[in-house]
Amino acid sequence: MRRLLLVTLLSAGAMYSQQPGPFGGLTADAAARKPVGACKQLLSLTSVDLSVIGSTLIPAAAGVPEHCRVSVMATPELNMEVNLPSAWNGRLYMFGNGGWAGEAFDSSGRVSSRAKGLKAGFVTAATDTGHSAALEPGASFALNRQKLMDYGFRSLHVTAETAKMLARIYYGAAPEKSYYEGCSQGGRQGLTIAQRFPEDFDGIIVGAPGLFQTGTHLSRAYWMQGLNANPFPASKLGVLAAKVYEQCDARDGLKDGLIDDPRRCEFKPARDLPRCAAGSDKADCFTANQIAALERIYGDVMSNGKRYFPGWPVGAEVAGPNGQSGWIGQAIPAENGSGTWASYGFNFQKYMVPWVKSAGGEMDAARVFRQFDIDKDPPRLEELHQVLDATDPDLSAFRKHGGKLLMYFGWADPQLNAKVGVEYYEQVVDTMGPSTDEFFRLFMVPGMFHCGGGVGTSQFDMTTPVVKWVEAGTAPVRIEARRVAEGKVVRTRPLCPYPLTARYKGTGSIDDTANFTCAKPIE
C-alpha cells in the first residue's frame, strides 16, 4: 500500500532528484498539477469568516517558481499567507513561528521557508497567529483573550484548513500529503497540532519545542529572582565552561569538545568549582553568591516540595561560533542589557498571568519578579496551561491517522531546556508503548544551541527523512549532520534516534561520520 501511494504521488507530478537538499531534492516536474482557474479569481472566496485581501501571480525569480500568493485574514485579525505554485507536487508545507509570533510575512526567515517549499513544488502556508509583533510587541497581544487563543492553538488549524481549501479550488484537488515544520515556538505549535488536530498533517518536524510554555516562563521568573539577588558576571563564563567540559566531555568515552548527554555528568558548582577566599573576587574563582546563582540554575525548580521543572543541563556555557558563551543574551544579559530569560519571563507575567494583569500600574521586570511565588503561582494557571502547553503524551489519534513525528533538540540549548523535550518523549513512550518509534522519533544534537549554532554538528536536513517516512515507510535510523566553520565543513557526525547516541568505532578521524555508529550510550 505504501509503495502504491508513493507511485501515485510521483505520477501526480512530483519526483525525487538525485541531488541532495531539503525534501530529498523533491521537485515538481512538467507533469505536475496545474491550476484550473486564474489566480485573481480567488478574491471571490471572501466570506463571513474569511477576507481574501489579495491574490497575485508572482513571476519566477531567484530559483523560486511562478506562484499565486494569497493574503487572507480570518476573524478577528488572524492573517495568513498561502502560496500556490503554477506547477504543484500535490503536497502542502506549512511552517511555524518563533518567539511571541506575529512576524511579518516578508521577514527573512519566512521568505527563506517559503522559498524552500516553493522550489520543491509545495503549496506553502504561514500565519502571524492573529497579531502583529510590530503593533503589539512581546506578549502584549495576550491582553485580548481571543488573540491569546489564536496564538495558543486556533491559528494553526485555521491556517491548515484555509490552505487546503485554496488548493482544492485552485487545482481542483486537495493536497494528498501535508507537512508541518517549526522550531522553538514553532516546535510547540507542531506538538499542539499533533495533540489537538491530529488529522491536519501527515508529517510533522518539531525542533526545540517550548512545549511546557507555562512552566518554562514561570521557571525563568524563578531563576531571574535568583540572578537578581546574586548576579553572575559574564566575565566568568569562560572559566565556568572550562570546568564543566573538563569534567563532562569525556564521560561518553570520547574527548571531542562535546557533552553527549549532560544528564550523565553530575556537575555541582558548590562541589566542583574553585571558591574565592572570603572577601575576594578573582577571575579564576567563584564567590559564594556566584555559586549560589549557579546552584539555582542547575538545580530543579521545586514547588510545594515537588519537582516542577528540570534544572538547566550543562553545556551551553561554552563559546559558540561568535566567540560568546551560549548564556550571553539568554540567562546573562548581552552588552545592550537584553536577556531572553528576563524578557520572556517578564512578558509572560505582565501580559498573560491573570493576577499580574489585574494589579494595574506600571509593572517593571524587577517588581514582577519580586512578587512571583513559585509555590503559589503554578496551580493558578490551569487555563493558560490548556491554551499554551503541548504536554499531552497521548498521541493515539495522530498515530491512527498515520502521522509521523520527528523531534530534535540541541543538548546545549541555552534558551529552552532540552530535558523537557527528552522527558516528554519518554512520557509518550510510557503512554503509547515500546512501538512508539514506529511513528515518533527523537534526535538529540550534542553541542547545539537553540535551533542551530553552538559547537555541535548543527546543520542537517530533517524534512527529507519525514517525507520518506510518510510516503515510503522508511523510518530514519540516523541523520547525517555537519558542523560548518568559516564556510567549511569541519566535522560530520550521525544524529541517532534517542536513546541511541553516536559511538566512535575506535579508529579513524573523530570528525568523520563514517567512523561512528548509533549505539546504546556507555553506562
C-alpha positions as CSV (number, residue, x, y, z in Angstrom):
1,M,0.0,0.0,0.0
2,R,2.8,2.4,0.9
3,R,4.6,1.7,-2.4
4,L,1.4,2.2,-4.3
5,L,0.8,5.6,-2.6
6,L,4.3,6.8,-3.4
7,V,3.9,5.8,-7.1
8,T,0.6,7.7,-7.1
9,L,2.2,10.9,-5.7
10,L,5.1,10.7,-8.1
11,S,2.8,10.2,-11.1
12,A,0.8,13.3,-9.9
13,G,3.8,15.4,-10.9
14,A,6.4,15.1,-8.2
15,M,9.8,13.5,-8.4
16,Y,12.9,12.9,-6.2
17,S,16.0,14.2,-7.8
18,Q,19.4,12.7,-7.2
19,Q,20.7,16.0,-5.8
20,P,20.9,16.4,-2.0
21,G,18.7,19.1,-0.4
22,P,15.5,19.7,1.6
23,F,12.8,17.2,0.8
24,G,15.4,14.9,-0.8
25,G,15.6,17.3,-3.8
26,L,11.9,16.8,-4.4
27,T,10.7,18.9,-7.4
28,A,7.6,19.4,-9.4
29,D,8.2,18.1,-13.0
30,A,6.4,19.0,-16.2
31,A,3.6,16.7,-15.4
32,A,2.7,18.4,-12.2
33,R,-0.8,19.6,-11.4
34,K,-1.7,22.9,-12.9
35,P,-4.3,25.5,-11.8
36,V,-7.8,25.1,-13.1
37,G,-8.6,28.8,-12.8
38,A,-6.9,32.2,-12.6
39,C,-5.1,33.4,-9.5
40,K,-7.2,36.6,-9.3
41,Q,-10.4,34.5,-9.1
42,L,-9.5,33.5,-5.6
43,L,-10.5,37.0,-4.5
44,S,-14.1,35.9,-4.7
45,L,-13.7,33.5,-1.8
46,T,-14.2,36.2,0.8
47,S,-16.9,35.1,3.2
48,V,-18.3,35.9,6.7
49,D,-15.3,34.4,8.3
50,L,-12.5,35.0,5.7
51,S,-11.4,38.1,3.9
52,V,-9.2,37.4,0.9
53,I,-7.1,40.6,0.9
54,G,-5.2,39.9,-2.3
55,S,-4.3,37.1,-4.8
56,T,-1.3,38.0,-7.0
57,L,0.5,35.9,-9.6
58,I,4.2,36.2,-8.7
59,P,6.6,35.5,-11.6
60,A,9.5,33.1,-11.2
61,A,12.7,34.7,-9.7
62,A,15.9,33.6,-7.9
63,G,15.1,29.9,-8.4
64,V,11.6,30.3,-6.9
65,P,9.0,29.2,-9.5
66,E,5.9,31.2,-10.5
67,H,3.2,31.0,-7.9
68,C,-0.1,32.6,-6.8
69,R,0.3,34.5,-3.5
70,V,-2.9,34.8,-1.5
71,S,-3.2,37.0,1.6
72,V,-6.1,36.1,3.8
73,M,-7.5,37.3,7.2
74,A,-9.8,35.3,9.4
75,T,-11.8,36.9,12.1
76,P,-10.8,38.8,14.2
77,E,-7.2,39.6,13.0
78,L,-5.7,36.2,12.0
79,N,-3.5,36.8,9.0
80,M,-2.4,34.0,6.7
81,E,-0.3,33.8,3.6
82,V,-0.7,30.8,1.2
83,N,1.5,30.4,-1.9
84,L,0.3,28.1,-4.7
85,P,2.9,27.2,-7.3
86,S,1.8,27.0,-11.0
87,A,3.4,23.5,-11.1
88,W,2.3,21.7,-7.9
89,N,3.6,18.5,-6.5
90,G,0.4,17.6,-4.7
91,R,1.6,18.5,-1.2
92,L,1.2,21.2,1.5
93,Y,4.1,22.6,3.5
94,M,3.3,24.8,6.5
95,F,6.0,26.4,8.7
96,G,5.7,27.8,12.1
97,N,6.6,30.9,14.1
98,G,9.2,31.9,16.6
99,G,9.2,33.8,19.9
100,W,5.8,35.5,20.5
101,A,5.0,35.1,16.8
102,G,3.4,38.0,14.9
103,E,6.2,38.1,12.3
104,A,5.7,39.9,9.0
105,F,5.4,37.5,6.0
106,D,8.3,39.3,4.3
107,S,10.7,38.8,7.2
108,S,13.9,37.0,6.1
109,G,13.2,33.7,7.9
110,R,9.7,33.5,6.5
111,V,10.9,34.3,3.0
112,S,13.5,31.5,3.2
113,S,11.0,28.9,4.4
114,R,8.5,29.9,1.7
115,A,11.2,29.6,-0.9
116,K,12.3,26.2,0.4
117,G,8.8,24.8,-0.1
118,L,8.0,26.5,-3.4
119,K,11.3,25.3,-5.0
120,A,10.2,21.8,-4.2
121,G,6.7,22.3,-5.7
122,F,4.7,22.6,-2.4
123,V,1.8,24.8,-1.6
124,T,3.2,26.8,1.3
125,A,1.3,28.3,4.3
126,A,2.1,30.5,7.2
127,T,0.3,32.6,9.8
128,D,1.0,35.5,12.1
129,T,-1.2,33.7,14.7
130,G,-3.6,36.6,15.0
131,H,-1.5,39.7,15.8
132,S,1.4,41.9,14.6
133,A,4.6,41.9,16.5
134,A,5.3,45.4,15.2
135,L,2.0,46.8,16.6
136,E,1.7,44.5,19.7
137,P,5.3,43.7,20.8
138,G,6.2,40.9,23.1
139,A,3.2,39.2,24.7
140,S,1.0,42.4,24.8
141,F,-1.4,40.9,22.3
142,A,-2.5,38.4,25.1
143,L,-4.5,41.2,26.8
144,N,-7.0,40.3,24.1
145,R,-8.3,36.9,25.1
146,Q,-9.2,35.9,21.5
147,K,-5.7,36.7,20.3
148,L,-4.3,34.6,23.1
149,M,-6.4,31.7,21.9
150,D,-5.4,32.3,18.3
151,Y,-1.7,32.3,19.4
152,G,-2.1,29.2,21.5
153,F,-3.8,26.9,19.0
154,R,-6.7,28.3,16.8
155,S,-4.5,29.9,14.2
156,L,-2.7,26.6,13.4
157,H,-5.9,24.7,12.4
158,V,-7.5,27.6,10.6
159,T,-4.4,28.2,8.5
160,A,-4.1,24.5,7.6
161,E,-7.8,24.3,6.7
162,T,-7.6,27.6,4.7
163,A,-4.5,26.4,2.7
164,K,-6.2,23.1,1.9
165,M,-9.4,24.9,0.8
166,L,-7.4,27.2,-1.5
167,A,-5.6,24.2,-3.0
168,R,-8.9,22.4,-3.7
169,I,-10.3,25.4,-5.6
170,Y,-7.1,26.5,-7.4
171,Y,-6.1,23.0,-8.6
172,G,-9.4,21.1,-8.4
173,A,-7.8,18.7,-5.8
174,A,-6.8,18.7,-2.2
175,P,-3.3,18.0,-1.0
176,E,-2.5,14.3,-0.9
177,K,0.1,14.8,1.8
178,S,0.6,17.7,4.3
179,Y,3.7,18.6,6.2
180,Y,4.5,21.0,9.0
181,E,7.9,22.2,10.3
182,G,8.8,24.6,13.1
183,C,11.4,25.2,15.8
184,S,11.1,26.8,19.2
185,Q,7.6,28.4,19.3
186,G,7.1,26.6,16.0
187,G,8.1,23.4,17.7
188,R,5.4,23.9,20.4
189,Q,3.0,24.6,17.5
190,G,3.9,21.3,15.9
191,L,3.2,19.3,19.0
192,T,0.0,21.3,19.5
193,I,-1.1,20.2,16.0
194,A,-0.3,16.5,16.7
195,Q,-2.3,16.7,20.0
196,R,-5.2,18.9,19.1
197,F,-5.6,18.5,15.4
198,P,-4.2,15.0,14.6
199,E,-5.6,14.8,11.1
200,D,-4.3,18.1,9.8
201,F,-0.8,16.8,8.9
202,D,0.8,13.6,7.8
203,G,4.4,14.5,8.8
204,I,5.5,17.0,11.5
205,I,9.0,18.2,12.1
206,V,9.4,19.7,15.6
207,G,12.6,21.4,16.7
208,A,13.5,22.6,20.2
209,P,9.8,22.9,21.3
210,G,8.8,25.2,24.1
211,L,6.1,22.6,24.8
212,F,5.7,23.3,28.6
213,Q,5.4,27.0,28.0
214,T,3.8,28.0,31.3
215,G,6.4,26.0,33.2
216,T,9.2,27.5,31.1
217,H,8.2,31.1,31.8
218,L,7.5,30.6,35.5
219,S,10.9,28.9,35.9
220,R,12.5,31.8,34.1
221,A,10.9,34.1,36.7
222,Y,12.3,31.8,39.5
223,W,15.8,31.8,38.0
224,M,15.7,35.6,37.5
225,Q,14.8,36.0,41.1
226,G,18.0,34.2,41.9
227,L,20.1,36.1,39.4
228,N,18.8,39.5,40.5
229,A,19.7,38.6,44.1
230,N,23.1,37.0,43.1
231,P,24.2,38.3,39.7
232,F,26.6,36.1,37.7
233,P,29.3,38.0,35.8
234,A,29.7,37.3,32.1
235,S,33.4,37.5,32.5
236,K,33.5,34.2,34.4
237,L,31.5,32.2,31.8
238,G,34.8,31.1,30.1
239,V,36.2,29.7,33.4
240,L,32.8,28.0,34.1
241,A,32.7,26.4,30.7
242,A,36.3,25.1,31.0
243,K,35.4,23.5,34.4
244,V,32.2,22.0,33.0
245,Y,33.8,20.5,29.9
246,E,36.9,19.3,31.8
247,Q,34.6,17.2,34.0
248,C,31.9,16.2,31.5
249,D,33.4,16.0,28.0
250,A,34.9,12.5,28.2
251,R,32.0,10.9,30.1
252,D,30.7,9.4,26.8
253,G,34.1,7.7,26.1
254,L,35.5,10.3,23.7
255,K,37.1,13.7,24.4
256,D,35.9,15.7,21.5
257,G,34.7,19.1,22.8
258,L,31.1,17.8,23.1
259,I,29.0,16.7,26.0
260,D,27.0,13.8,24.6
261,D,24.3,13.7,27.3
262,P,24.6,16.3,30.2
263,R,22.5,14.2,32.5
264,R,25.4,11.7,32.7
265,C,27.6,14.3,34.3
266,E,26.7,15.3,37.8
267,F,28.3,18.7,37.9
268,K,27.8,20.5,41.2
269,P,29.0,24.1,41.4
270,A,29.3,24.1,45.2
271,R,31.5,21.0,44.9
272,D,33.3,21.3,41.6
273,L,34.2,25.0,41.3
274,P,37.2,26.7,42.9
275,R,36.0,29.1,45.6
276,C,37.4,32.6,46.1
277,A,38.8,33.4,49.5
278,A,36.4,35.4,51.7
279,G,36.2,39.0,50.7
280,S,37.9,38.4,47.3
281,D,36.6,38.0,43.7
282,K,39.3,37.0,41.4
283,A,39.0,36.0,37.7
284,D,39.8,32.3,38.3
285,C,37.5,31.6,41.2
286,F,33.8,31.9,42.3
287,T,32.3,33.8,45.2
288,A,29.7,32.2,47.4
289,N,27.0,34.4,45.8
290,Q,28.1,33.4,42.3
291,I,28.0,29.7,43.2
292,A,24.5,30.2,44.8
293,A,23.3,31.7,41.4
294,L,24.6,28.6,39.5
295,E,23.2,26.1,42.0
296,R,19.8,27.7,41.5
297,I,20.1,27.5,37.7
298,Y,21.4,23.9,37.5
299,G,19.1,22.7,40.3
300,D,15.5,21.5,39.8
301,V,12.8,24.1,40.3
302,M,10.7,22.9,43.3
303,S,7.2,24.0,44.1
304,N,5.5,22.9,47.3
305,G,8.2,20.4,47.9
306,K,7.8,18.7,44.5
307,R,9.9,19.0,41.3
308,Y,8.1,21.4,39.0
309,F,10.7,21.9,36.2
310,P,14.1,20.4,35.5
311,G,17.3,22.2,36.3
312,W,19.3,23.5,33.4
313,P,21.6,21.0,31.7
314,V,25.3,21.9,31.5
315,G,26.9,22.6,28.1
316,A,25.6,25.9,26.9
317,E,28.3,27.8,28.9
318,V,30.8,27.2,26.1
319,A,31.6,29.9,23.5
320,G,29.8,29.5,20.2
321,P,30.8,30.5,16.6
322,N,30.6,34.2,17.5
323,G,33.1,33.7,20.3
324,Q,30.5,34.4,23.0
325,S,29.1,31.9,25.6
326,G,25.7,30.5,24.8
327,W,24.5,32.0,28.0
328,I,25.1,35.6,26.8
329,G,21.8,37.1,25.8
330,Q,19.9,34.3,27.4
331,A,20.4,33.8,31.2
332,I,23.1,36.5,31.2
333,P,22.3,39.9,29.6
334,A,24.1,40.9,26.5
335,E,26.1,44.2,26.4
336,N,23.0,46.1,25.4
337,G,21.3,44.7,28.5
338,S,18.9,42.3,26.8
339,G,18.4,38.8,28.0
340,T,15.9,36.3,26.7
341,W,15.1,34.7,30.1
342,A,14.3,38.0,31.7
343,S,12.4,39.3,28.6
344,Y,10.2,36.3,28.1
345,G,9.6,35.8,31.8
346,F,8.6,39.4,32.2
347,N,6.3,39.4,29.2
348,F,4.6,36.3,30.3
349,Q,4.0,37.6,33.8
350,K,2.9,41.1,32.7
351,Y,0.5,40.2,29.9
352,M,-0.6,36.6,30.4
353,V,-0.8,35.9,34.2
354,P,-4.3,37.0,35.4
355,W,-3.4,38.4,38.8
356,V,-0.4,40.4,37.5
357,K,-2.6,41.8,34.7
358,S,-5.2,42.8,37.2
359,A,-2.7,44.5,39.5
360,G,-2.6,47.7,37.4
361,G,0.0,50.3,37.3
362,E,3.4,50.2,35.5
363,M,4.9,46.8,36.1
364,D,8.7,46.7,35.6
365,A,10.7,43.5,35.4
366,A,12.2,43.8,38.9
367,R,8.8,44.3,40.5
368,V,7.2,41.4,38.6
369,F,9.9,39.0,39.5
370,R,9.9,40.1,43.2
371,Q,6.2,39.3,43.6
372,F,6.5,36.0,41.9
373,D,5.9,33.0,44.2
374,I,7.0,29.5,42.9
375,D,4.7,27.8,45.5
376,K,1.5,29.8,45.0
377,D,1.6,30.7,41.3
378,P,1.8,27.4,39.3
379,P,-1.5,25.9,40.4
380,R,-3.3,29.1,39.4
381,L,-2.5,28.8,35.7
382,E,-4.8,26.0,34.6
383,E,-6.5,27.9,31.7
384,L,-3.1,29.1,30.4
385,H,-1.9,25.5,30.7
386,Q,-4.8,24.4,28.5
387,V,-4.2,27.2,26.0
388,L,-0.4,27.2,25.7
389,D,1.1,23.9,26.7
390,A,1.6,21.0,24.4
391,T,2.3,18.3,27.0
392,D,-0.3,15.6,26.3
393,P,1.6,12.3,25.8
394,D,-1.4,10.6,24.3
395,L,-0.8,10.8,20.5
396,S,-3.0,7.8,19.7
397,A,-5.3,9.9,17.3
398,F,-2.2,11.2,15.4
399,R,-0.8,7.7,15.2
400,K,-4.2,6.3,14.0
401,H,-4.2,8.9,11.2
402,G,-0.9,7.5,10.1
403,G,1.1,10.6,11.1
404,K,4.9,10.6,11.6
405,L,6.6,12.9,14.1
406,L,10.3,13.8,14.2
407,M,11.6,15.9,17.0
408,Y,15.1,17.2,17.6
409,F,16.7,19.3,20.3
410,G,20.2,20.7,21.0
411,W,21.7,19.4,24.2
412,A,23.4,22.8,24.7
413,D,20.3,24.9,24.0
414,P,20.6,28.0,26.3
415,Q,17.0,29.2,25.6
416,L,14.8,26.2,26.1
417,N,15.5,23.3,28.4
418,A,16.4,20.2,26.4
419,K,15.5,17.9,29.4
420,V,11.8,19.0,28.9
421,G,11.9,17.6,25.3
422,V,13.5,14.3,26.3
423,E,11.1,13.8,29.2
424,Y,8.1,14.5,27.0
425,Y,9.3,11.9,24.6
426,E,9.8,9.4,27.4
427,Q,6.2,10.1,28.6
428,V,4.9,9.4,25.2
429,V,6.8,6.1,25.1
430,D,5.3,5.3,28.6
431,T,1.8,6.1,27.3
432,M,2.0,4.7,23.8
433,G,4.2,1.7,24.4
434,P,7.5,0.4,23.0
435,S,6.3,0.6,19.4
436,T,6.3,4.5,19.7
437,D,9.3,4.7,17.4
438,E,7.1,3.4,14.6
439,F,5.6,6.9,14.4
440,F,7.6,9.2,16.7
441,R,11.4,9.6,16.9
442,L,13.6,12.0,18.8
443,F,17.1,13.1,17.7
444,M,19.3,14.8,20.2
445,V,22.1,17.0,19.0
446,P,25.1,17.3,21.3
447,G,26.6,20.8,21.5
448,M,23.9,22.5,19.5
449,F,22.4,25.8,20.8
450,H,18.8,27.0,20.2
451,C,17.6,25.6,16.8
452,G,21.2,25.7,15.5
453,G,24.6,27.0,16.1
454,G,26.8,26.1,19.0
455,V,29.8,23.7,19.0
456,G,28.0,20.6,17.6
457,T,27.1,19.3,14.2
458,S,24.1,21.7,13.9
459,Q,23.4,21.6,10.1
460,F,21.1,18.8,8.9
461,D,18.1,18.0,6.9
462,M,15.1,16.8,8.9
463,T,12.4,17.3,6.2
464,T,13.6,14.6,3.8
465,P,13.6,11.8,6.4
466,V,10.0,12.7,7.3
467,V,8.8,12.8,3.7
468,K,10.4,9.4,3.1
469,W,9.0,8.1,6.3
470,V,5.4,9.2,5.4
471,E,5.4,8.2,1.8
472,A,7.8,5.2,1.5
473,G,7.5,3.9,5.1
474,T,11.3,4.3,5.6
475,A,11.9,5.3,9.2
476,P,15.0,7.4,9.9
477,V,17.7,5.3,11.6
478,R,20.4,8.0,11.5
479,I,20.6,11.6,10.2
480,E,23.8,12.9,8.9
481,A,24.8,16.3,10.3
482,R,27.7,18.7,9.8
483,R,29.5,21.4,11.6
484,V,30.5,24.3,9.3
485,A,33.1,26.9,10.3
486,E,34.0,29.9,8.1
487,G,32.2,28.2,5.2
488,K,34.0,24.9,5.5
489,V,32.7,21.5,6.8
490,V,35.0,20.8,9.8
491,R,33.1,17.8,11.3
492,T,30.4,15.3,10.3
493,R,28.5,13.1,12.7
494,P,25.4,11.0,12.7
495,L,22.4,12.0,14.8
496,C,20.8,9.0,16.3
497,P,17.2,8.1,17.4
498,Y,17.0,8.5,21.2
499,P,18.1,6.8,23.4
500,L,20.9,5.7,20.9
501,T,23.9,8.0,20.6
502,A,26.8,8.3,18.2
503,R,29.5,5.9,19.3
504,Y,33.1,6.2,18.0
505,K,34.3,2.9,16.4
506,G,37.8,3.4,17.8
507,T,39.8,4.2,14.6
508,G,39.9,7.0,12.1
509,S,39.2,10.7,12.3
510,I,36.7,11.8,15.0
511,D,35.5,14.4,12.6
512,D,34.2,11.8,10.0
513,T,30.7,10.4,10.4
514,A,31.9,7.1,8.8
515,N,33.8,6.3,12.0
516,F,30.7,6.4,14.2
517,T,27.7,4.1,14.7
518,C,24.5,4.6,16.5
519,A,24.6,2.5,19.7
520,K,23.4,2.5,23.3
521,P,25.1,5.1,25.5
522,I,28.0,4.0,27.7
523,E,26.8,3.3,31.2
